[in-house]
């Protein structure tokens, strides 16, 4: 078996509570497939999956797989209306069921019917170690094991897939694209790496012909996807644990681009401009020859206003609630998609104007003592720079005077490789607090520490503090740092955001 069977055979997700894995699990369980998963602890995401019918084990043991095999019955008949982008849609559950049977035949090799019925396909991410007990059990039991990207690729092939790639901006851009299609009544299926209030989570199973998803370059898996439309926002070296050079990263994106039916790319990124064959372009540079351009831009504390041009013709005005030029660029990508699928600009602009953002992307978590507390996923120097630029815009408001950046470095390899770039990225902060490095499972080969980064930033003239223990952050901020009219910006892809609420709680109501 070399491809995921979506015709009724069970799927088991190792690490089902993760943001990427849970989105895929939600889509397949809402297609009425037998789905189970495991994680070491529960959260609101696993609660949601259980409410939809997913069997969740709160441990990772070999016995979980045996339990699934013994309890699984015949494949359930799907009542999800699947769309095949190559042959068009259909209108009845019966025709959908017929189509799903054909898909199952196309996606799987011939296997013993009883085995196909009972033994699960095991789905895992790059984060799952080969020593994981369930992974080892799947090997011993000869169950098919797939990377999460294999499942995503199988789903993309059943729709008019829109895959959003790029080193930065994937989650916001895919959320904007999905939101535009949703508001326009196209009922898309959406699979993203962040949570959006509009569909109460990180996934949405629609009945329409479009599927919007992120295509991840961190482990090179985006080369498995062949969407109808591919978006490339930018290209940088972000994962030195995976790639030895920028050229290697470029090669992966070039492979992805060749497999897309049509490529939408950002001309403002020189690496994209010089190395990717783009079919539809967008840019914030009014002098560029991009297909979609933003002119007369006004960045303000409540968002962005701009005039949008399409191939030399004024489409109209755009108003965003999102801050910064990076989000205006992301919105241009969404406009390009919307126009490509036949939407009027007025419909697109109306949708974009009401999009309030994605969780953990400059998300306001609360206010206390006149201080705003913001959570942001930024963990690469480029991301930190644009996020702090957005934060600085907020000082235009009378109730924000200082930007206090609290950053948890993510991965030893990334911190060491980009130490100088990280140090330069905090220039728009008034005060910087650096914590210990979140390892993400890496070994600290060269003994790099958060203290090293703090010292580099301090050398650039910024007020900088190093706090090694995360548990010390709330008290340190309240007693030594934060003042009324501060914007406290918690940055990083690790677990620093868990201490935002703990800090807010220190202030009296």
Buried (B, 14 or more C-beta within 10 A) or exposed (E): BEBBBBBBBBBBBBBBBBBBBBBBBBBBBBBBBBBBBBBEEEEEBBEBBBEEBBBBBEEBEBEBBEBBBEEBEEBEEBEBBBBBBEEEBBEEEEEBBEBBBBBBEBBBEEBEEEEBBBBBBBBBBBBBEEEBBBBBBBEEBEBBBBBBBBBBBBBBBBBBBBBBBBBBBBBBBBBBBBBBBBBBEBBBBBBBBBBBEBBEBBBBBBBBBBBBBBBBBEBBBBBBBBBBBBBBBBBBBBBBBBBEEBEEBBBBBBEBBEBBEBBBBBBBBEBBBEBBEBBBBBBBEEEBEBBBBBEEBEBEBBBBBBBBBBEEEEBEEBBBBBBBBBBBBBBBBBBBBBBBBEBEBEBBBBBBBEBEBBBBBBBEBBEBBBBBBBBBBBBBBBBBBBBBBBBBBBBEBEBBBBBBBBBBBBBBBBBBBBBEBBBBBBBBBBBBBBBBBBBBEBEBEEEBBBBBBBBBBBEEEBBBBBBBEBEEBBEBBBEEBBEEBBBBBBBBBBEBBEBBEBBBEBBEE
